Amino acid sequence: MKKSKLLIFIVALVIIFLIGPFLVIIISSFNKTAVMKFPPQGFSLQWYKKVFSVEMFKTTFFISLKVGVFSTITALILGIPIAYANVRYNYRGKNFVELFFSSPAIIPGLVIGFALLRFFIYVAHVPITLGLFIGHTAILFPYTVRVVSASLRNFDLSVEEAAISLGSNPIGAFFRVVFPNIQAGVAAAFILAFITSFNNVPISLFLTGPGVSTLPIQMLVYMEYYYDPTISALSSIIIVLTVIIVQTAEKVLGISKYM
């Protein structure tokens, strides 16, 4: 009995530790005063209205949206063939290849961002928008490979072999037989990668520049000059939308099976 109470107490502490900061942000977003405080003084929705009236937030939101969508699609286009090859075939150096393609997820984002910044400035002379797109694609690539690989491992590849034996070529068999059966995994990879891109800070911190910024970086810039609950309101909106997207994906696609 004592052990069960202790276990419940520990679990409650862990939940408070994980969820507590988010609750503080959400509750403080309803503060009536012009300074972010917790517990809040009064109740007001004015900061949520202000979020939609700040031009810099609207501009950077669409930049984050475009970068997230296009870099995720590109990461999927590059990642699906790699995942298929790693699952379908055994070849020399396979473990090294898997480790190499996982490296962007292992190396700290700040290191990757700094390395890409130096390369883009001194070697490639890449424009800011293109550099941001390449950087996000690089960090999303391991997620797409991992999630699609998990989906392919749950698929019976003998079905593909049967399609080939019946006269279909390998490419046709993939698109007619394999791809329709891993669509849920591909959709799960898209959602996970897009959320990762949209909320990314380390890569974007180095690769944004004059006139081109993402929403998380713009939030950091805003906090350097203002300390009102607007950031709390915007953070609350992002938290709620992220939870809704992930929970919907879990119920419809079973996203946890691929992670």
C-alpha positions in Angstrom: 0.0 0.0 0.0 2.8 2.4 0.9 4.7 1.5 -2.3 1.6 2.3 -4.4 1.1 5.6 -2.7 4.8 6.5 -3.2 4.5 5.5 -6.9 1.4 7.6 -7.3 3.2 10.5 -5.7 6.3 10.1 -8.0 4.1 9.9 -11.1 2.2 13.1 -10.0 5.5 14.9 -9.5 6.6 13.9 -13.0 3.3 15.0 -14.5 3.5 18.4 -12.7 7.2 18.8 -13.8 6.2 18.1 -17.5 2.9 19.9 -17.7 3.4 22.6 -15.1 5.4 25.1 -17.3 2.7 24.9 -20.0 0.0 25.5 -17.5 1.9 28.6 -16.2 2.2 30.0 -19.7 -1.5 29.3 -20.6 -2.8 30.8 -17.3 -0.5 33.9 -17.5 -1.8 34.6 -21.0 -5.1 35.7 -19.5 -3.4 38.3 -17.3 -5.1 41.7 -17.3 -1.9 43.7 -16.5 0.6 44.7 -19.2 3.4 42.7 -17.5 3.6 38.9 -17.6 2.8 37.6 -14.1 1.9 34.4 -12.4 -0.6 34.1 -10.8 -2.4 36.5 -13.1 -4.0 39.7 -11.9 -7.5 39.8 -13.4 -8.8 38.1 -16.5 -8.5 39.5 -20.1 -8.5 38.2 -23.7 -6.8 41.4 -25.0 -3.4 39.6 -25.5 -5.0 37.0 -27.8 -6.4 39.9 -29.9 -3.0 41.5 -30.0 -1.4 38.3 -31.3 -3.5 38.7 -34.5 -2.8 42.4 -34.8 1.0 42.3 -34.7 2.3 42.3 -38.3 5.6 40.6 -37.5 3.8 37.6 -36.1 1.6 37.2 -39.2 4.5 37.6 -41.6 6.8 35.1 -39.8 4.0 32.7 -39.3 3.5 32.3 -43.1 7.3 32.0 -43.5 7.4 29.2 -41.0 4.4 27.6 -42.6 6.0 27.7 -46.1 9.4 26.5 -44.9 7.8 23.7 -42.9 5.7 22.4 -45.7 8.3 22.6 -48.5 11.2 21.2 -46.4 9.0 18.4 -45.1 7.9 17.4 -48.6 11.5 17.5 -49.8 12.7 15.5 -46.8 10.0 12.9 -47.6 10.9 12.7 -51.3 14.6 12.1 -50.3 13.8 9.9 -47.2 11.3 7.4 -48.7 13.8 5.9 -51.2 16.5 5.7 -48.5 14.1 4.1 -46.0 12.9 1.6 -48.6 16.5 0.7 -49.6 17.5 0.2 -45.9 14.5 -2.0 -45.2 14.4 -3.9 -48.5 18.0 -4.7 -49.1 21.1 -5.9 -47.1 24.4 -4.4 -48.3 27.9 -3.7 -47.0 28.1 -0.6 -44.8 24.3 -0.5 -44.1 24.8 0.3 -40.4 27.2 3.1 -41.3 24.7 4.5 -43.8 21.9 4.4 -41.3 24.1 6.2 -38.7 25.2 8.8 -41.3 21.6 9.6 -42.2 20.7 9.8 -38.5 23.5 12.3 -37.7 21.4 15.5 -38.1 19.2 14.2 -35.3 22.1 13.2 -33.1 24.3 16.3 -33.5 23.2 19.4 -31.5 21.1 21.8 -33.5 23.3 24.7 -32.6 26.3 23.0 -34.1 24.5 22.1 -37.3 23.1 25.7 -37.6 26.6 27.3 -37.0 28.2 24.9 -39.5 25.6 25.6 -42.2 25.9 29.3 -41.6 29.6 29.3 -42.2 29.3 27.1 -45.2 26.5 29.2 -46.8 28.3 32.4 -46.2 31.9 31.6 -47.1 31.5 28.7 -49.6 28.1 28.5 -51.3 26.9 32.1 -50.9 23.3 30.8 -50.5 20.4 33.3 -50.1 18.8 33.4 -46.7 15.5 31.8 -47.7 17.2 28.9 -49.6 19.6 28.4 -46.7 16.7 28.2 -44.2 15.0 25.7 -46.5 18.1 23.5 -46.8 18.8 23.6 -43.1 15.3 22.6 -42.2 15.3 19.8 -44.8 18.6 18.5 -43.3 17.2 18.2 -39.8 13.9 16.7 -40.9 15.5 14.0 -43.1 16.3 11.6 -40.2 12.7 11.8 -38.9 11.2 10.9 -42.3 13.6 8.0 -42.8 13.0 6.6 -39.3 9.2 6.9 -39.4 8.9 5.5 -43.0 11.3 2.7 -42.1 9.1 1.7 -39.2 6.1 1.7 -41.5 7.9 -0.5 -44.1 9.0 -3.0 -41.4 5.3 -3.5 -40.6 4.6 -4.3 -44.3 4.9 -7.8 -45.7 7.4 -7.3 -48.6 6.4 -10.6 -50.0 3.3 -8.9 -51.4 5.6 -6.7 -53.5 7.5 -9.7 -54.7 4.2 -11.3 -55.7 3.3 -8.2 -57.7 6.7 -8.4 -59.5 6.2 -12.1 -60.2 2.9 -11.3 -61.8 4.5 -8.9 -64.3 4.8 -5.6 -62.6 8.2 -3.8 -62.7 9.8 -2.8 -59.4 8.8 0.9 -59.6 5.2 0.0 -60.6 5.0 -2.5 -57.7 6.2 0.1 -55.3 3.6 2.7 -56.3 0.8 0.2 -56.7 1.4 -2.1 -53.8 3.9 -0.7 -51.3 3.1 3.0 -51.2 -0.7 2.6 -50.6 0.1 0.4 -47.6 2.5 2.8 -46.0 0.5 6.0 -46.6 -0.4 6.2 -42.8 3.3 6.1 -42.0 4.1 8.7 -44.6 1.4 11.0 -43.2 2.7 10.4 -39.7 6.2 11.3 -40.9 4.9 14.5 -42.6 3.1 15.6 -39.4 6.1 14.9 -37.1 8.5 16.6 -39.5 6.3 19.6 -40.0 5.9 20.3 -36.3 9.6 19.9 -35.8 10.3 22.4 -38.5 7.7 24.9 -37.4 8.9 24.9 -33.8 12.6 24.8 -34.6 14.9 27.4 -32.9 18.6 26.3 -33.1 18.8 26.0 -36.9 16.6 29.0 -37.6 18.5 31.1 -35.1 21.6 30.9 -37.3 20.0 30.8 -40.8 17.5 33.7 -40.5 18.4 37.2 -41.6 17.2 40.6 -42.5 13.6 40.4 -43.8 13.5 36.6 -43.4 12.6 35.1 -40.0 10.5 32.3 -38.5 7.8 32.6 -35.9 9.9 31.1 -33.0 12.8 33.5 -33.7 10.5 36.5 -34.0 9.0 35.5 -30.6 12.5 35.6 -29.1 13.1 39.0 -30.6 9.8 40.3 -29.3 10.7 39.3 -25.8 13.9 41.3 -25.9 11.9 44.5 -26.1 8.5 43.6 -24.5 7.5 41.6 -21.5 3.7 41.6 -21.9 1.5 38.4 -22.0 1.3 38.5 -25.8 4.0 35.9 -26.0 2.2 33.8 -23.5 -1.0 34.1 -25.6 0.9 33.1 -28.8 2.6 30.2 -27.1 -0.7 29.0 -25.8 -2.2 29.0 -29.3 0.8 27.0 -30.6 0.6 24.5 -27.7 -3.1 23.9 -28.3 -2.8 23.6 -32.0 0.2 21.2 -31.7 -1.7 19.0 -29.2 -4.8 18.9 -31.4 -2.7 18.0 -34.5 -0.8 15.2 -32.7 -3.9 13.8 -31.0 -5.8 13.8 -34.2 -3.0 12.1 -36.0 -2.8 9.5 -33.2 -6.5 8.7 -33.4 -6.6 8.6 -37.2 -3.1 7.3 -38.1 -1.8 5.7 -34.9 1.3 7.9 -35.1 2.8 6.2 -32.0 3.3 2.9 -34.0 5.9 4.6 -36.2 7.9 6.4 -33.5 
